[in-house]
Amino acid sequence: MCMWMGYTDSSDFPTTSGAYDTDTSDWSDVFVTKLNSSLSASSNATIYGAVMDAEDNPIESAKVTCKGKNEKEKVLTDENGYFESTELEKGTYKITVRKKGYKKWKQKLKLGKGEEKEIEVVLEEK
C-alpha cells in the first residue's frame, strides 16, 4: 500500500463523501489517495480500532484476526491498543481478539468495496 498526497487547483476534483472539506472554491485543496501495489486507487477495505480493558486501559500486543472467505490477516495491537487491518477484500469477516489473561472477543462484520470500519473492543479478564 502507498499513500500519495498533493494539491489541486481543479474545480471538478472528485472528493470523498463525508470528507472534511469538500469545498473546491478556495485557491487550492489538498488530497490523500491510498494506492494498492499496482499503484492504482485502492478499492480494498480496512478494519481499525482499539482494544481496551474494562477500565479503559489500552491492551498492547493483543492478536487481532480478520478471517474472510478467501483470506485471513493477523495483526497485533500497539502500545496504545490500536490496530489496523488493511487491504481486505469486500465481504463478511469474523473478527477475533485474543490476549493471554483475557476472554476471547469475537464479532462478524460486513465490509463493502473500499469501506473503512472502526471497531472498539473491550476485553474482560478471565
C-alpha angles and dihedrals in degrees: 000000000000131000118214122195131187145123137256138201091198116125092207100047108141118248132196118253108255093022116154096243118020094162110115095181094097123090093267139347130214124228140191121205127190112218129194126225092280089054095246123124108288116244094180123117130242133210117196140159146111136288115216138169125241090273092054094254116144117251113220123208096014110157113239115193123191110193120185134169095276105015146041125199127186125195135169125229118246128232089284093051090251123145137174129192112191139176093046121156119235113272144080119315134193107219116203127182122193134178128163110259093026135088115256114260123208140175138166117234132184118214128194126209109295092356123148119206129186120209130187116211125197114191121205120217117246 
